[in-house]
């Protein structure tokens, strides 16, 4: 591959916990404007790998270059259940994510995005009333709306039926905006 087309490069990534080796000399390249799925069984090191790419965890050995600013959708929802989906998203976004718009316009844009992935979306409902799959979609919107160079989605489709997974995947493709997107999935 042409060196200029590679944005993220992993070289000899190694990671162990106690005596257990989780990642052993991982080499990978993630080209600009690409969507890559990392697949494998539970415990294979997928989440550890993307946490290293995002800079949330250090490798024991090896280097990661080119990830830039990373927007991360964790396996856990990490939502505040007593507030609305839009309020949860507003907590991590700022005016730079909306081209300097005011809060009223930001909230309108957030609600429009949520309505794309949540059928019968009601902006006043707290996320504590949502099903697991609905919460995953709120987290997906939050990650996709954050301005970044790279988007990492760790198990974004869990708790969703087939129709909803397709809807979520279409949302990712539509709102990726040319960013590198790394999706961790069992499927």
N, C-alpha and C positions, 0 to 999 in steps of 0.2 A: 504494500500500500504506500501511496505517496505520504511522506512524513507530514506534510502540511494539512492533510485531511484528518489526521488523528488529533482529537482534542484531549481525551483522557488516556493515559498510558500507565499500566501496572507492570512493574518489573520485579520479579522474584519475591512476591509477597508471601511472607511466612507468619503464622500466628499459632501459638500453642496456649492452652490453659492447663496449668500444672504439668502433667506428663503427657497430655493428649494433644497431638498435632491436629489442628483444624484446617489450616491452609498451608500448603507446602509448595513453595516456588511458583506461585500463580503469576502467569504472564497473560496480559490481555490488552486490547486496544478497543476503544469506543469512539468511532468516528463522529465528527460533527453531524448534526441533524439526523441522528439515528435513534431507533428504539431497539433495545436489547433486552431479552428475557434471560434471567439467570434462573435455571431450574435445577431441582435436586430434592432429595429426600430430606426430612427433618434431621437436623444435626449435621448436615453436610457442610455448613460454614457460609451459607448464602448471606445471612444477615450480618455475620461478622465481616464478610468481604465488603458489603455496601457501607457499613459503618466506618470501615477503614477508608474507603473512597471518599466519604463525606467528611472525614477528619474527626469523627466522633470517637474513634478508637485508634490506637497506634498499632502498627504492625510490629512484630518482633524484628523483622528484617524486610528489606525491600523498599521500593519507592512508588509513590503515586504522584503523577503530574497532570496538570491541566483540568482538574475538576472545576475550578473556579468557585463561584457561589453556588451552594447546593440547597435545593428545597427538598425536604425529606418527609415522606409519609410513612410513619412508623407502623409496625404490626399492631401495636396497641393504639386505641383511638385517641387518647390524650385530649379528651374534650371535657369541658366543664358542663356537667349535666343540668345545672340550674339556669343556664342561659340559652338563648336561641343559637341556631346554627350560624346565622350571620354574625352574631356577637362573638362566637368562638373564632370565626375567621378574622374578624376585625382585630382580635388580640395579636395576631401575628403579621398583619399587613400594615403598611403605612402609605402615605401619599405617593411615595416613589413607585409603589406597585400599581398606581392608578394614574400616572402622568400628572400628579399634583392636584387631582380633584378634591373637592370638599367631602366631608363625612357623609352627607346626604347622598351625593352621587356615588360614593364608594359603596354605600349600603345597597343602593339600587343595582349596581353592577354585580355585587355579591349575590343578591337575591335572584338576579337573572341567571347567574351561573348555577346556583343551587337548583333552580327550577328545571335546568337542563337534565339533571340526573335524578331528581326526586319527584316522582309523580305526585300530584296533589300537594305540592310543597306549601306549607303554611309558615310564614315568616315569624309568627309570634310563638310557636311551640318551642319548648325547651328540648334540648337534645336528650335529656333523660327519658323522654317519652318515645324516643326513636328505637327501632329494632337495630340489631347489630349491623345488618347490611346497610341500613340508612346512615348509621354513624360512619361506616367506612366511606360512604359517598361524600359525606361532609368533609371528612379528612382528605379525600381525594381532591375536592374542590379547593380546600385550603392550600394544599401543596402545589396544585397547578396554578393558582392565582398569584403565588409569591414569585416575584421577579428573581430569576436565577439563571445560571449558565447550564446547570445540570438538575434534572429532577429524578429523585430516587423514590420508587414506590415499593414498599415492602409488604407483600401479600395484599394488594389493594382490592382484590376481588373476593376476599373471604366473606362468608355470610350472604352472598348474592346468588340468586338463581341465574339460569343461563341467559334469559332475556335482559336482566339487569347488568350482567357482566358485559354483554355486547354494548349496551348503552354506555356503561362506564368506559369501555375501551374506545368507543367513538368520541367520547368527551376528551379523553387523553389525547387522541390524535388531533382533534380540532384545536385544542388549547396548548399544544406543545410549543408552538411558536419557534420551531427550528432548534430547540434545545435538545441536548442529549437526554434521553429518557432511559433509565435502567429500571426494569420491573422484575422483582423477585416473586416467583410463583411456584406452587407445587403442580400447577396445571399447564 
